[in-house]
Amino acid sequence: MKTIEDLDVAGKRVFVRADLNVPLSDGRITDDGRIRAVAPTIAKLVERGARVVVASHLGRPKGAPDPQFSLAPVAGRLGEILGKPVAFATDTVGDSATATVAALGDGEVALLENLRFNAGETSKDDAERGAFADQLATLADLYVGDGFGAVHRKHASVFDLPQRLPHAAGDLIATEVGVLKKLTDEVARPYVVVLGGAKVSDKLGVIDNLLKKADRILIGGGMAYTFLAAKGHEVGISLLQEDQKGRCLEYLAEAEKRGVEFVLPVDVLVSKDFPDLKTKAPADFGTVAADAIPADQEGLDIGPKTRELFAAKLVDAGTVFWNGPMGVFEHPDYANGTKAVAQALLDSPGFTVVGGGDSAAAVRILGFDENAFGHISTGGGASLEYLEGKTLPGLAALEG
């Protein structure tokens, strides 16, 4: 895979496919981590005299312009981070994009409007997707893929466009791939995987693959209750995927067969009511053993004994991969499990990777120093699919 050092970019229009899919509230960016992650690649191209055309998706618009998903706020924040103005095109391949890109001088930057405002970006029809990629290709001389959070998508700007232009991977993607190799091919042991989040089904492939590689797998978050239910325990009104109980039992049996430690919560915080995430009003909750959840209550975080147990299982780790919070971390009463795992990663002597998505957001929201972790990924879904052993379309296109 070529890197941007392999491209002669001076005076050239360089299309940078970034992942600027940041959370917005009332038009304001609440977490700019993804913007900061791609900024070094853009800055490097600027220093080398490129005319940088940045493009990204944001949210899930239905293939047509939708003001709530506009990238306009991102253009302002990107300019602040780069320390230079970023021109904003109000469309993707229309008159505004054409004029904005044509006006760029060497070392200047423009951001196109949301790629998903055009139905061709996400189309499953190769011809429709290809036609949109053809239009995007007219805006640039070179292509740099640096939107790691989107490389598992077979989208026009991720998969089709690099096939139409000389291309290379940006620094962010090069770093992400290097890190993932350390989680698959060059693992320092003990290798501990911590998985959380809502659904077992979201993690099936990664559990399947990592059972062959990990020494320990720790399960928290909403997905833990399906494992507990599979073992015959009452889980009350907790998140439960009834149809996945059989798979959970298979994983537990496979882990025992392979000698992989599979660690489930031993206690949980429970409540009859889901917390108010807007007001953050104090919650009415209790702590119970994981096999004694009342029938009318739901588990919302791992308990204090589980926090200690998980920390003990991480203390000697050579490599840690963590994906998914341990509870409803957005509420202070249910954030302690996620905090405990984050702190255990910081205390671990090994190479620690926070696998993007809600885990990365939690690290920032809960006030941890991002630089203290070995790596914080910008792509939760992409990281998981790589660890499942899948071919990622965006990476395959860059390698071609």
C-alpha positions as a Markdown table, in Angstrom:
| # | Residue | x | y | z |
|---|---|---|---|---|
| 1 | Met | 0.0 | 0.0 | 0.0 |
| 2 | Lys | 1.5 | 3.4 | -1.1 |
| 3 | Thr | 1.6 | 6.3 | 1.4 |
| 4 | Ile | 1.4 | 10.0 | 0.7 |
| 5 | Glu | 5.2 | 10.1 | 0.7 |
| 6 | Asp | 5.0 | 8.2 | -2.6 |
| 7 | Leu | 2.9 | 10.9 | -4.3 |
| 8 | Asp | 4.1 | 14.1 | -6.0 |
| 9 | Val | 1.4 | 16.4 | -4.7 |
| 10 | Ala | 2.8 | 19.9 | -5.3 |
| 11 | Gly | 0.3 | 21.9 | -7.4 |
| 12 | Lys | -2.0 | 18.9 | -7.7 |
| 13 | Arg | -5.7 | 18.6 | -6.6 |
| 14 | Val | -5.6 | 15.9 | -4.0 |
| 15 | Phe | -8.9 | 14.3 | -3.0 |
| 16 | Val | -8.8 | 13.3 | 0.7 |
| 17 | Arg | -11.5 | 10.9 | 1.7 |
| 18 | Ala | -11.7 | 11.5 | 5.4 |
| 19 | Asp | -14.1 | 10.3 | 8.1 |
| 20 | Leu | -15.6 | 13.5 | 9.6 |
| 21 | Asn | -18.7 | 11.7 | 10.9 |
| 22 | Val | -18.7 | 13.6 | 14.2 |
| 23 | Pro | -21.6 | 13.8 | 16.6 |
| 24 | Leu | -23.6 | 17.1 | 16.4 |
| 25 | Ser | -26.1 | 18.6 | 18.9 |
| 26 | Asp | -28.1 | 21.6 | 17.8 |
| 27 | Gly | -25.6 | 22.1 | 15.0 |
| 28 | Arg | -22.6 | 22.1 | 17.4 |
| 29 | Ile | -19.8 | 19.4 | 17.3 |
| 30 | Thr | -19.8 | 17.5 | 20.6 |
| 31 | Asp | -16.7 | 15.4 | 19.9 |
| 32 | Asp | -14.1 | 16.5 | 17.3 |
| 33 | Gly | -11.8 | 13.5 | 17.7 |
| 34 | Arg | -12.2 | 12.4 | 14.1 |
| 35 | Ile | -11.4 | 15.8 | 12.8 |
| 36 | Arg | -8.3 | 16.0 | 14.8 |
| 37 | Ala | -7.3 | 12.5 | 13.7 |
| 38 | Val | -7.2 | 13.4 | 10.0 |
| 39 | Ala | -5.8 | 16.9 | 10.4 |
| 40 | Pro | -2.1 | 15.8 | 10.3 |
| 41 | Thr | -2.5 | 14.2 | 6.9 |
| 42 | Ile | -4.2 | 17.3 | 5.5 |
| 43 | Ala | -1.6 | 19.6 | 7.1 |
| 44 | Lys | 1.2 | 17.5 | 5.5 |
| 45 | Leu | -0.4 | 17.8 | 2.1 |
| 46 | Val | -0.8 | 21.6 | 2.6 |
| 47 | Glu | 2.9 | 21.9 | 3.5 |
| 48 | Arg | 3.8 | 20.1 | 0.3 |
| 49 | Gly | 1.8 | 22.5 | -1.8 |
| 50 | Ala | -1.2 | 20.4 | -2.6 |
| 51 | Arg | -4.6 | 21.8 | -3.4 |
| 52 | Val | -6.6 | 19.7 | -0.9 |
| 53 | Val | -10.2 | 18.6 | -1.5 |
| 54 | Val | -11.6 | 17.0 | 1.6 |
| 55 | Ala | -14.7 | 14.8 | 1.5 |
| 56 | Ser | -16.7 | 12.8 | 4.0 |
| 57 | His | -20.1 | 11.5 | 5.0 |
| 58 | Leu | -22.0 | 12.5 | 8.1 |
| 59 | Gly | -24.9 | 10.6 | 9.5 |
| 60 | Arg | -27.4 | 8.7 | 7.4 |
| 61 | Pro | -29.2 | 11.1 | 5.1 |
| 62 | Lys | -31.4 | 9.4 | 2.5 |
| 63 | Gly | -29.3 | 10.2 | -0.6 |
| 64 | Ala | -30.5 | 13.8 | -0.8 |
| 65 | Pro | -29.6 | 17.1 | 0.9 |
| 66 | Asp | -30.7 | 17.3 | 4.5 |
| 67 | Pro | -29.6 | 20.4 | 6.5 |
| 68 | Gln | -29.3 | 18.5 | 9.8 |
| 69 | Phe | -26.5 | 16.4 | 8.3 |
| 70 | Ser | -24.6 | 19.3 | 6.7 |
| 71 | Leu | -20.8 | 19.4 | 7.1 |
| 72 | Ala | -20.7 | 23.2 | 7.4 |
| 73 | Pro | -19.9 | 23.1 | 11.1 |
| 74 | Val | -17.0 | 20.7 | 10.4 |
| 75 | Ala | -15.5 | 23.1 | 7.9 |
| 76 | Gly | -15.2 | 25.7 | 10.6 |
| 77 | Arg | -13.7 | 23.4 | 13.1 |
| 78 | Leu | -11.3 | 21.9 | 10.6 |
| 79 | Gly | -10.1 | 25.4 | 9.8 |
| 80 | Glu | -9.5 | 26.1 | 13.5 |
| 81 | Ile | -7.5 | 23.0 | 13.9 |
| 82 | Leu | -5.4 | 23.6 | 10.7 |
| 83 | Gly | -5.0 | 27.3 | 11.6 |
| 84 | Lys | -6.1 | 28.3 | 8.1 |
| 85 | Pro | -9.4 | 28.9 | 6.3 |
| 86 | Val | -11.3 | 25.9 | 4.8 |
| 87 | Ala | -13.5 | 26.8 | 1.9 |
| 88 | Phe | -16.8 | 25.0 | 1.9 |
| 89 | Ala | -18.7 | 23.7 | -1.1 |
| 90 | Thr | -22.4 | 23.5 | -0.6 |
| 91 | Asp | -22.7 | 20.4 | -2.8 |
| 92 | Thr | -20.6 | 17.4 | -3.8 |
| 93 | Val | -20.3 | 17.4 | -7.5 |
| 94 | Gly | -22.4 | 20.4 | -8.5 |
| 95 | Asp | -21.6 | 24.0 | -9.4 |
| 96 | Ser | -20.5 | 25.0 | -5.9 |
| 97 | Ala | -18.0 | 22.0 | -5.7 |
| 98 | Thr | -16.6 | 22.7 | -9.2 |
| 99 | Ala | -16.1 | 26.5 | -8.5 |
| 100 | Thr | -14.7 | 26.0 | -5.0 |
| 101 | Val | -12.1 | 23.4 | -6.2 |
| 102 | Ala | -11.2 | 25.5 | -9.2 |
| 103 | Ala | -10.5 | 28.5 | -6.9 |
| 104 | Leu | -8.0 | 26.6 | -4.8 |
| 105 | Gly | -4.4 | 27.7 | -4.8 |
| 106 | Asp | -1.4 | 25.7 | -3.8 |
| 107 | Gly | -1.6 | 24.8 | -0.1 |
| 108 | Glu | -5.3 | 25.7 | 0.3 |
| 109 | Val | -8.1 | 23.4 | 1.5 |
| 110 | Ala | -11.7 | 22.9 | 0.6 |
| 111 | Leu | -14.4 | 20.7 | 2.1 |
| 112 | Leu | -17.2 | 19.3 | 0.0 |
| 113 | Glu | -20.8 | 18.9 | 1.4 |
| 114 | Asn | -21.9 | 15.5 | 2.7 |
| 115 | Leu | -21.1 | 12.8 | 0.2 |
| 116 | Arg | -24.3 | 10.9 | 1.2 |
| 117 | Phe | -26.4 | 13.8 | -0.1 |
| 118 | Asn | -25.9 | 12.0 | -3.4 |
| 119 | Ala | -27.6 | 8.5 | -3.7 |
| 120 | Gly | -24.7 | 7.3 | -5.8 |
| 121 | Glu | -22.3 | 7.3 | -2.8 |
| 122 | Thr | -24.0 | 4.3 | -1.0 |
| 123 | Ser | -25.7 | 2.7 | -4.0 |
| 124 | Lys | -25.5 | -1.1 | -4.2 |
| 125 | Asp | -25.7 | -0.7 | -8.0 |
| 126 | Asp | -22.2 | -0.7 | -9.4 |
| 127 | Ala | -23.1 | 1.5 | -12.3 |
| 128 | Glu | -24.8 | 4.2 | -10.2 |
| 129 | Arg | -21.9 | 4.1 | -7.7 |
| 130 | Gly | -19.4 | 4.2 | -10.6 |
| 131 | Ala | -21.1 | 7.2 | -12.2 |
| 132 | Phe | -20.9 | 9.2 | -9.0 |
| 133 | Ala | -17.2 | 8.2 | -8.7 |
| 134 | Asp | -16.6 | 9.4 | -12.2 |
| 135 | Gln | -18.1 | 12.8 | -11.2 |
| 136 | Leu | -15.9 | 13.0 | -8.1 |
| 137 | Ala | -12.8 | 12.1 | -10.2 |
| 138 | Thr | -13.2 | 15.3 | -12.2 |
| 139 | Leu | -12.4 | 17.3 | -9.1 |
| 140 | Ala | -9.0 | 15.8 | -8.5 |
| 141 | Asp | -5.7 | 14.6 | -9.9 |
| 142 | Leu | -4.8 | 12.2 | -7.0 |
| 143 | Tyr | -6.6 | 10.3 | -4.3 |
| 144 | Val | -5.7 | 9.9 | -0.6 |
| 145 | Gly | -7.7 | 7.5 | 1.5 |
| 146 | Asp | -7.7 | 8.5 | 5.1 |
| 147 | Gly | -11.2 | 7.8 | 6.4 |
| 148 | Phe | -10.5 | 4.6 | 8.3 |
| 149 | Gly | -14.0 | 4.6 | 9.8 |
| 150 | Ala | -15.5 | 4.0 | 6.4 |
| 151 | Val | -13.1 | 1.5 | 4.8 |
| 152 | His | -15.4 | -1.4 | 5.5 |
| 153 | Arg | -18.0 | 0.2 | 3.2 |
| 154 | Lys | -18.2 | -0.4 | -0.5 |
| 155 | His | -19.1 | 3.2 | -1.3 |
| 156 | Ala | -18.2 | 5.3 | -4.3 |
| 157 | Ser | -15.7 | 7.6 | -2.6 |
| 158 | Val | -14.1 | 4.7 | -0.6 |
| 159 | Phe | -14.0 | 1.9 | -3.1 |
| 160 | Asp | -14.7 | 3.1 | -6.7 |
| 161 | Leu | -12.9 | 6.5 | -6.7 |
| 162 | Pro | -9.4 | 5.3 | -5.8 |
| 163 | Gln | -9.6 | 2.9 | -8.8 |
| 164 | Arg | -10.0 | 6.0 | -11.1 |
| 165 | Leu | -7.1 | 8.0 | -9.8 |
| 166 | Pro | -3.4 | 7.5 | -8.7 |
| 167 | His | -3.9 | 6.7 | -5.0 |
| 168 | Ala | -2.2 | 6.2 | -1.6 |
| 169 | Ala | -3.1 | 5.7 | 2.0 |
| 170 | Gly | -3.1 | 8.7 | 4.4 |
| 171 | Asp | -1.1 | 8.6 | 7.6 |
| 172 | Leu | -4.2 | 7.8 | 9.7 |
| 173 | Ile | -5.0 | 4.7 | 7.7 |
| 174 | Ala | -1.4 | 3.6 | 7.6 |
| 175 | Thr | -1.3 | 3.9 | 11.4 |
| 176 | Glu | -4.6 | 2.1 | 11.9 |
| 177 | Val | -3.5 | -0.8 | 9.7 |
| 178 | Gly | -0.2 | -1.0 | 11.6 |
| 179 | Val | -2.0 | -1.2 | 14.9 |
| 180 | Leu | -4.4 | -3.9 | 13.7 |
| 181 | Lys | -1.5 | -6.0 | 12.6 |
| 182 | Lys | -0.3 | -5.9 | 16.1 |
| 183 | Leu | -3.6 | -7.3 | 17.2 |
| 184 | Thr | -3.6 | -10.1 | 14.6 |
| 185 | Asp | -0.1 | -11.0 | 13.5 |
| 186 | Glu | 2.4 | -9.7 | 16.0 |
| 187 | Val | 0.7 | -10.1 | 19.3 |
| 188 | Ala | 2.5 | -9.6 | 22.7 |
| 189 | Arg | 0.9 | -11.9 | 25.3 |
| 190 | Pro | -1.1 | -12.3 | 27.4 |
| 191 | Tyr | -3.6 | -11.0 | 24.8 |
| 192 | Val | -6.8 | -9.7 | 26.5 |
| 193 | Val | -9.9 | -8.6 | 24.6 |
| 194 | Val | -12.6 | -6.6 | 26.4 |
| 195 | Leu | -15.9 | -6.4 | 24.6 |
| 196 | Gly | -19.0 | -4.4 | 25.6 |
| 197 | Gly | -21.8 | -2.5 | 24.0 |
| 198 | Ala | -25.4 | -3.4 | 23.5 |
| 199 | Lys | -25.6 | -6.5 | 21.2 |
| 200 | Val | -23.9 | -9.8 | 21.0 |
| 201 | Ser | -24.8 | -10.0 | 17.3 |
| 202 | Asp | -22.6 | -7.0 | 16.6 |
| 203 | Lys | -19.6 | -8.9 | 17.9 |
| 204 | Leu | -20.2 | -12.4 | 16.7 |
| 205 | Gly | -17.6 | -12.4 | 14.0 |
| 206 | Val | -14.9 | -10.8 | 16.2 |
| 207 | Ile | -15.5 | -13.3 | 19.0 |
| 208 | Asp | -15.4 | -16.1 | 16.6 |
| 209 | Asn | -12.0 | -15.0 | 15.2 |
| 210 | Leu | -10.5 | -13.8 | 18.5 |
| 211 | Leu | -11.2 | -17.1 | 20.3 |
| 212 | Lys | -8.4 | -18.5 | 18.1 |
| 213 | Lys | -6.0 | -15.7 | 19.1 |
| 214 | Ala | -6.8 | -14.2 | 22.6 |
| 215 | Asp | -5.8 | -15.6 | 26.0 |
| 216 | Arg | -8.7 | -13.9 | 27.8 |
| 217 | Ile | -12.0 | -12.4 | 26.7 |
| 218 | Leu | -13.9 | -10.1 | 29.2 |
| 219 | Ile | -17.5 | -9.4 | 28.4 |
| 220 | Gly | -19.4 | -6.4 | 29.8 |
| 221 | Gly | -22.1 | -4.0 | 28.7 |
| 222 | Gly | -25.5 | -5.0 | 27.3 |
| 223 | Met | -24.2 | -8.0 | 25.5 |
| 224 | Ala | -23.2 | -9.6 | 28.8 |
| 225 | Tyr | -26.9 | -10.3 | 29.7 |
| 226 | Thr | -27.4 | -12.6 | 26.7 |
| 227 | Phe | -24.4 | -14.7 | 27.9 |
| 228 | Leu | -25.8 | -14.7 | 31.5 |
| 229 | Ala | -29.2 | -15.7 | 30.2 |
| 230 | Ala | -27.6 | -18.5 | 28.1 |
| 231 | Lys | -26.1 | -19.9 | 31.3 |
| 232 | Gly | -29.6 | -20.0 | 32.8 |
| 233 | His | -29.6 | -16.9 | 34.9 |
| 234 | Glu | -32.5 | -14.5 | 35.3 |
| 235 | Val | -31.6 | -11.1 | 33.6 |
| 236 | Gly | -34.9 | -9.3 | 34.3 |
| 237 | Ile | -35.7 | -6.6 | 31.7 |
| 238 | Ser | -32.0 | -6.2 | 30.7 |
| 239 | Leu | -31.0 | -6.1 | 27.1 |
| 240 | Leu | -31.3 | -9.6 | 25.7 |
| 241 | Gln | -31.0 | -11.2 | 22.3 |
| 242 | Glu | -32.9 | -14.5 | 22.9 |
| 243 | Asp | -31.9 | -15.8 | 19.4 |
| 244 | Gln | -28.2 | -15.5 | 20.3 |
| 245 | Lys | -28.2 | -17.6 | 23.4 |
| 246 | Gly | -27.2 | -20.8 | 21.5 |
| 247 | Arg | -24.2 | -19.0 | 20.0 |
| 248 | Cys | -23.2 | -17.7 | 23.4 |
| 249 | Leu | -23.1 | -21.3 | 24.8 |
| 250 | Glu | -21.1 | -22.4 | 21.7 |
| 251 | Tyr | -18.5 | -19.6 | 22.5 |
| 252 | Leu | -18.3 | -20.5 | 26.1 |
| 253 | Ala | -17.7 | -24.2 | 25.2 |
| 254 | Glu | -15.1 | -23.3 | 22.5 |
| 255 | Ala | -13.3 | -21.0 | 24.9 |
| 256 | Glu | -13.1 | -23.9 | 27.5 |
| 257 | Lys | -11.8 | -26.2 | 24.8 |
| 258 | Arg | -9.1 | -23.8 | 23.6 |
| 259 | Gly | -8.1 | -22.8 | 27.1 |
| 260 | Val | -9.2 | -19.2 | 26.6 |
| 261 | Glu | -10.4 | -17.5 | 29.8 |
| 262 | Phe | -13.9 | -16.2 | 29.2 |
| 263 | Val | -14.9 | -13.7 | 31.9 |
| 264 | Leu | -18.4 | -12.6 | 32.6 |
| 265 | Pro | -19.7 | -10.0 | 35.2 |
| 266 | Val | -20.1 | -11.3 | 38.7 |
| 267 | Asp | -22.2 | -8.3 | 39.8 |
| 268 | Val | -24.2 | -5.6 | 38.1 |
| 269 | Leu | -25.9 | -2.3 | 38.9 |
| 270 | Val | -29.7 | -2.7 | 38.3 |
| 271 | Ser | -32.7 | -0.4 | 38.2 |
| 272 | Lys | -36.4 | -0.5 | 37.3 |
| 273 | Asp | -35.9 | 2.7 | 35.3 |
| 274 | Phe | -33.6 | 3.6 | 32.5 |
| 275 | Pro | -31.7 | 6.8 | 33.5 |
| 276 | Asp | -32.5 | 10.3 | 32.1 |
| 277 | Leu | -29.5 | 11.0 | 29.9 |
| 278 | Lys | -30.5 | 14.7 | 29.3 |
| 279 | Thr | -30.9 | 15.9 | 32.9 |
| 280 | Lys | -28.5 | 13.3 | 34.4 |
| 281 | Ala | -30.7 | 13.3 | 37.4 |
| 282 | Pro | -29.5 | 10.9 | 40.1 |
| 283 | Ala | -30.7 | 7.3 | 39.4 |
| 284 | Asp | -32.4 | 4.9 | 41.8 |
| 285 | Phe | -30.2 | 1.7 | 41.5 |
| 286 | Gly | -28.9 | -1.2 | 43.5 |
| 287 | Thr | -26.1 | -3.7 | 43.2 |
| 288 | Val | -26.8 | -7.4 | 42.8 |
| 289 | Ala | -24.9 | -10.6 | 41.9 |
| 290 | Ala | -25.0 | -11.3 | 38.2 |
| 291 | Asp | -27.0 | -14.4 | 38.8 |
| 292 | Ala | -29.6 | -12.7 | 41.0 |
| 293 | Ile | -31.0 | -9.9 | 38.8 |
| 294 | Pro | -34.6 | -9.2 | 39.9 |
| 295 | Ala | -37.2 | -10.0 | 37.2 |
| 296 | Asp | -38.5 | -6.4 | 37.1 |
| 297 | Gln | -35.1 | -4.7 | 36.8 |
| 298 | Glu | -32.4 | -4.2 | 34.2 |
| 299 | Gly | -28.6 | -4.3 | 34.4 |
| 300 | Leu | -27.1 | -0.9 | 33.5 |
| 301 | Asp | -23.4 | -1.3 | 34.4 |
| 302 | Ile | -21.0 | -3.8 | 35.8 |
| 303 | Gly | -20.7 | -3.8 | 39.6 |
| 304 | Pro | -17.7 | -3.0 | 41.9 |
| 305 | Lys | -16.6 | -6.7 | 42.2 |
| 306 | Thr | -16.6 | -7.0 | 38.4 |
| 307 | Arg | -14.6 | -3.8 | 38.0 |
| 308 | Glu | -11.9 | -5.3 | 40.4 |
| 309 | Leu | -12.0 | -8.6 | 38.5 |
| 310 | Phe | -11.6 | -7.1 | 35.1 |
| 311 | Ala | -8.8 | -4.8 | 36.3 |
| 312 | Ala | -7.0 | -7.9 | 37.7 |
| 313 | Lys | -7.4 | -9.7 | 34.4 |
| 314 | Leu | -5.7 | -6.7 | 32.6 |
| 315 | Val | -2.9 | -6.0 | 35.0 |
| 316 | Asp | -0.3 | -8.3 | 33.3 |
| 317 | Ala | -1.6 | -7.9 | 29.7 |
| 318 | Gly | 0.9 | -7.7 | 26.9 |
| 319 | Thr | -1.8 | -6.6 | 24.4 |
| 320 | Val | -5.3 | -5.3 | 25.1 |
| 321 | Phe | -8.1 | -4.6 | 22.6 |
| 322 | Trp | -11.2 | -2.9 | 24.0 |
| 323 | Asn | -14.4 | -2.3 | 22.1 |
| 324 | Gly | -17.7 | -1.3 | 23.7 |
| 325 | Pro | -18.6 | 0.4 | 27.0 |
| 326 | Met | -19.4 | -1.5 | 30.1 |
| 327 | Gly | -22.7 | 0.2 | 30.8 |
| 328 | Val | -24.7 | 3.4 | 30.2 |
| 329 | Phe | -21.6 | 5.5 | 30.6 |
| 330 | Glu | -23.5 | 8.7 | 29.4 |
| 331 | His | -25.0 | 8.8 | 32.9 |
| 332 | Pro | -22.6 | 9.4 | 35.9 |
| 333 | Asp | -24.2 | 6.7 | 38.0 |
| 334 | Tyr | -23.5 | 4.1 | 35.4 |
| 335 | Ala | -20.2 | 5.3 | 34.1 |
| 336 | Asn | -17.9 | 3.6 | 36.7 |
| 337 | Gly | -17.6 | 0.3 | 34.9 |
| 338 | Thr | -16.4 | 2.0 | 31.7 |
| 339 | Lys | -14.1 | 4.3 | 33.7 |
| 340 | Ala | -12.6 | 1.2 | 35.5 |
| 341 | Val | -11.8 | -0.5 | 32.2 |
| 342 | Ala | -10.3 | 2.7 | 30.8 |
| 343 | Gln | -8.1 | 3.1 | 33.9 |
| 344 | Ala | -7.1 | -0.5 | 33.8 |
| 345 | Leu | -5.9 | 0.0 | 30.2 |
| 346 | Leu | -3.9 | 3.0 | 31.4 |
| 347 | Asp | -2.4 | 0.9 | 34.2 |
| 348 | Ser | -1.5 | -2.0 | 32.0 |
| 349 | Pro | 2.1 | -2.3 | 30.9 |
| 350 | Gly | 1.0 | -3.7 | 27.5 |
| 351 | Phe | 0.0 | -2.2 | 24.2 |
| 352 | Thr | -3.5 | -0.9 | 24.6 |
| 353 | Val | -6.0 | -0.3 | 21.8 |
| 354 | Val | -9.4 | 1.4 | 22.2 |
| 355 | Gly | -11.4 | 0.2 | 19.3 |
| 356 | Gly | -13.3 | 3.3 | 18.2 |
| 357 | Gly | -17.0 | 4.0 | 18.3 |
| 358 | Asp | -18.6 | 4.4 | 21.7 |
| 359 | Ser | -15.4 | 3.3 | 23.5 |
| 360 | Ala | -13.4 | 6.2 | 22.0 |
| 361 | Ala | -16.2 | 8.6 | 22.7 |
| 362 | Ala | -16.3 | 7.4 | 26.3 |
| 363 | Val | -12.6 | 7.9 | 26.8 |
| 364 | Arg | -13.0 | 11.5 | 25.8 |
| 365 | Ile | -16.3 | 12.2 | 27.6 |
| 366 | Leu | -15.0 | 10.7 | 30.8 |
| 367 | Gly | -11.9 | 12.9 | 30.7 |
| 368 | Phe | -9.1 | 10.5 | 30.1 |
| 369 | Asp | -5.9 | 11.6 | 28.3 |
| 370 | Glu | -6.2 | 10.1 | 24.8 |
| 371 | Asn | -2.4 | 10.2 | 24.4 |
| 372 | Ala | -1.9 | 7.8 | 27.4 |
| 373 | Phe | -3.4 | 4.9 | 25.5 |
| 374 | Gly | -1.4 | 3.0 | 22.9 |
| 375 | His | -3.9 | 3.8 | 20.2 |
| 376 | Ile | -7.5 | 5.0 | 19.9 |
| 377 | Ser | -9.0 | 3.9 | 16.7 |
| 378 | Thr | -11.2 | 6.1 | 14.6 |
| 379 | Gly | -13.3 | 3.2 | 13.2 |
| 380 | Gly | -15.2 | 0.9 | 15.5 |
| 381 | Gly | -17.0 | -1.1 | 12.7 |
| 382 | Ala | -13.9 | -1.1 | 10.5 |
| 383 | Ser | -11.7 | -2.3 | 13.3 |
| 384 | Leu | -14.1 | -5.2 | 14.2 |
| 385 | Glu | -14.4 | -6.3 | 10.6 |
| 386 | Tyr | -10.6 | -6.3 | 10.2 |
| 387 | Leu | -10.3 | -8.4 | 13.4 |
| 388 | Glu | -12.9 | -10.8 | 12.0 |
| 389 | Gly | -10.6 | -11.4 | 9.1 |
| 390 | Lys | -12.8 | -9.8 | 6.5 |
| 391 | Thr | -11.5 | -8.0 | 3.4 |
| 392 | Leu | -12.3 | -4.3 | 3.7 |
| 393 | Pro | -13.2 | -2.7 | 0.4 |
| 394 | Gly | -11.5 | 0.6 | 1.1 |
| 395 | Leu | -8.2 | -1.0 | 2.0 |
| 396 | Ala | -8.4 | -3.4 | -1.0 |
| 397 | Ala | -8.9 | -0.4 | -3.3 |
| 398 | Leu | -5.9 | 1.3 | -1.9 |
| 399 | Glu | -3.7 | -1.8 | -2.2 |
| 400 | Gly | -4.7 | -2.2 | -5.9 |
